[in-house]
Amino acid sequence: MQDAPNYESWGRFPKVSHTDCFFPRNPPEIQSLLEKTEHTVLPRGAGRSYGDVCLNSGGALIATRFLNKYIAFDDEKGLLRCESGVTIAEIISSFLPNGWFLPVVPGTKFVTIGGAIANDIHGKNHHKYGNFSRCVEKIGLLNSSGKVTICSRNENSDLFHASIGGLGLTGFILWAEIKMRRLVSPRIVAEAIQMHNIDDFWSLSQESNHDFEYTVAWIDTTRRTKNMGRGIFYRGNHETIEHKNLLRHLPKRRSISVPFDMPEFVLNFRSIQLFNELYQKKESRTNRPQKVFYENFFFPLDAVHHWNRMYGKRGLIQWQCVIPPTQQHKAMNQILNTICNSKVGSFLTILKEFGEMKSEGLLSFPEQGTTLALDFPNTGQAVHQLCSRLHELVMRFGGKIYPAKDALMTTENFLQFYPNFQEFKQYIDPKFSSSFYRRITQS
Ligand SMILES: Cc1cc2nc3c(=O)[nH]c(=O)nc-3n(C[C@H](O)[C@H](O)[C@H](O)COP(=O)(O)OP(=O)(O)OC[C@H]3O[C@@H](n4cnc5c(N)ncnc54)[C@H](O)[C@@H]3O)c2cc1C
């Protein structure tokens, strides 16, 4: 056991009280931990969730760091079976040189397969492919009585649909079988197009969703009125010309690290406005398609290790909603206006249209509509009050908030956003719990 009183999530908010963290090396060790521990337990991946879904304050965490082995690979079907602690970064570096890639990747490669399944994550190709769970064929799920259940769409399918997007509450995913996809080049043919306001976003998104596998926009939330929604629209496709050499010799990416917690005054409304101004200028230099390596396209933030330290000790509040298509225009105008007027700047704001593919998990977040993700420096009350105003708007417009990025939803919010929770409850393992679960059921 390692004593980890300061176990944190990526947003570093909320803070946790004493939490024991265990690092088992194989399933029997997990079984014996589940038998012996008197606390509630929560599986822990790489801790890249922003809020408290990966925290279990006062309880125990069972980390998957050493459950990181490949079990089998069928290179005819592209079927990989691996332990749940294997990360997306590890899979890419082992399999991309042979032309295999994951069908869905999030904005960081430092997440585990267990974490990707338990939050049923999405990527820039949601409109074409859907959620991560679409490439999950099977999982092996261990419960607190020591039983391993194999779950798939055909076998124990109810437990399968509860466990994808199941927030780590239905049991411990020991391993998963993932269907990979073929690539012939590690590059993306990408474009960065300047948007003057949110209307440009709606038209570019409409125009691009058919021909481009990946679409996403960065917007500046410090601009008001006619410039609201100013930003850059990114779109791209995998390069289709074969480049075996580039695949075999993937370039090593240079990265830097934020060495310590920045003082809080570094990130304020003015500095965020300045950053947004410079970013807009830098990214709008070229409108022509460019061939970029997958890492620069998918994982730009990973080039700066520990970038969350830039927000200082109090951390950051991530906030992500999705609004259904019939309400998305009106809702986004109101939400963005509310944010602009609050003068609580967001450093990185992302806008993307999700596709119509139905989510398979009982508590999966993505659904058809437009998703908006923001991160605010956690300056205390002002940000918390802003988030509760935003929650009210999301409730009014029939949308929902993403648990992986949440630290402030109330029980009332959660029950409206996730009506399937009543059905989900029967699959919660009695020994499993999380800070998130207690917050949304006991507030
Ligand atoms: C820079 C950045 C960019 C991001 N971009 C995106 C994005 O584009 N799309 C997106 O959807 N998300 C995104 N995220 C969020 C991230 O993908 C998810 O929070 C993901 O679940 C984190 O995985 P993890 O391995 O760190 O798991 P953790 O954060 O440690 O845990 C997440 C959940 O998974 C559960 N869990 C972990 N392992 C297991 C297991 N073996 N069995 C059962 N349950 C388990 C935990 O209990 C917890 O509930 C981003 C995060 C960051 C920091």
The ligand as a MOL file (V3000), in Angstrom:
LIG
                    3D

  0  0  0     0  0            999 V3000
M  V30 BEGIN CTAB
M  V30 COUNTS 53 58 0 0 0
M  V30 BEGIN ATOM
M  V30 1 C -5.8810 17.2070 -21.3530 0
M  V30 2 C -7.1090 16.3480 -21.2490 0
M  V30 3 C -7.8950 16.1880 -22.3770 0
M  V30 4 C -9.0480 15.3900 -22.3140 0
M  V30 5 N -9.7960 15.2430 -23.4440 0
M  V30 6 C -10.9080 14.4850 -23.4190 0
M  V30 7 C -11.6880 14.2810 -24.5960 0
M  V30 8 O -11.3590 14.7930 -25.6680 0
M  V30 9 N -12.7770 13.4830 -24.5010 0
M  V30 10 C -13.1380 12.8760 -23.3320 0
M  V30 11 O -14.1360 12.1720 -23.3280 0
M  V30 12 N -12.4180 13.0430 -22.2110 0
M  V30 13 C -11.3200 13.8260 -22.2310 0
M  V30 14 N -10.5730 13.9870 -21.0860 0
M  V30 15 C -10.9960 13.2800 -19.8690 0
M  V30 16 C -10.3740 11.8860 -19.7860 0
M  V30 17 O -10.3100 11.2880 -21.0510 0
M  V30 18 C -11.2490 10.9970 -18.9050 0
M  V30 19 O -11.4590 11.6030 -17.6660 0
M  V30 20 C -10.6670 9.6050 -18.7230 0
M  V30 21 O -11.6540 8.7930 -18.1370 0
M  V30 22 C -9.4330 9.5970 -17.8200 0
M  V30 23 O -8.9090 8.2800 -17.7560 0
M  V30 24 P -7.9150 7.8550 -16.5920 0
M  V30 25 O -7.2010 6.6120 -17.0010 0
M  V30 26 O -7.0780 8.9910 -16.1950 0
M  V30 27 O -8.9420 7.4510 -15.4440 0
M  V30 28 P -9.2310 8.1400 -14.0280 0
M  V30 29 O -9.4190 9.5790 -14.2300 0
M  V30 30 O -8.2370 7.6960 -13.0330 0
M  V30 31 O -10.6340 7.4600 -13.6880 0
M  V30 32 C -11.7760 7.7860 -14.4410 0
M  V30 33 C -12.9210 6.8630 -14.0610 0
M  V30 34 O -12.6240 5.5530 -14.5330 0
M  V30 35 C -12.7560 4.6090 -13.4820 0
M  V30 36 N -11.7970 3.5270 -13.7640 0
M  V30 37 C -10.4900 3.6350 -14.0530 0
M  V30 38 N -9.9540 2.4130 -14.2320 0
M  V30 39 C -10.9460 1.5090 -14.0480 0
M  V30 40 C -11.0240 0.0880 -14.0470 0
M  V30 41 N -9.9570 -0.6700 -14.2940 0
M  V30 42 N -12.2030 -0.4980 -13.7910 0
M  V30 43 C -13.3160 0.2500 -13.5370 0
M  V30 44 N -13.3090 1.6000 -13.5050 0
M  V30 45 C -12.1320 2.2230 -13.7530 0
M  V30 46 C -12.4430 5.3960 -12.2240 0
M  V30 47 O -13.0080 4.8070 -11.0870 0
M  V30 48 C -13.1000 6.7340 -12.5410 0
M  V30 49 O -14.4750 6.6850 -12.2650 0
M  V30 50 C -9.4120 14.7530 -21.0980 0
M  V30 51 C -8.6040 14.9030 -19.9640 0
M  V30 52 C -7.4670 15.7020 -20.0320 0
M  V30 53 C -6.5970 15.8570 -18.8050 0
M  V30 END ATOM
M  V30 BEGIN BOND
M  V30 1 1 1 2
M  V30 2 1 2 3
M  V30 3 2 2 52
M  V30 4 2 3 4
M  V30 5 1 4 5
M  V30 6 1 4 50
M  V30 7 2 5 6
M  V30 8 1 6 7
M  V30 9 1 6 13
M  V30 10 2 7 8
M  V30 11 1 7 9
M  V30 12 1 9 10
M  V30 13 2 10 11
M  V30 14 1 10 12
M  V30 15 2 12 13
M  V30 16 1 13 14
M  V30 17 1 14 15
M  V30 18 1 14 50
M  V30 19 1 15 16
M  V30 20 1 16 17
M  V30 21 1 16 18
M  V30 22 1 18 19
M  V30 23 1 18 20
M  V30 24 1 20 21
M  V30 25 1 20 22
M  V30 26 1 22 23
M  V30 27 1 23 24
M  V30 28 2 24 25
M  V30 29 1 24 26
M  V30 30 1 24 27
M  V30 31 1 27 28
M  V30 32 2 28 29
M  V30 33 1 28 30
M  V30 34 1 28 31
M  V30 35 1 31 32
M  V30 36 1 32 33
M  V30 37 1 33 34
M  V30 38 1 33 48
M  V30 39 1 34 35
M  V30 40 1 35 36
M  V30 41 1 35 46
M  V30 42 1 36 37
M  V30 43 1 36 45
M  V30 44 2 37 38
M  V30 45 1 38 39
M  V30 46 1 39 40
M  V30 47 2 39 45
M  V30 48 1 40 41
M  V30 49 2 40 42
M  V30 50 1 42 43
M  V30 51 2 43 44
M  V30 52 1 44 45
M  V30 53 1 46 47
M  V30 54 1 46 48
M  V30 55 1 48 49
M  V30 56 2 50 51
M  V30 57 1 51 52
M  V30 58 1 52 53
M  V30 END BOND
M  V30 END CTAB
M  END
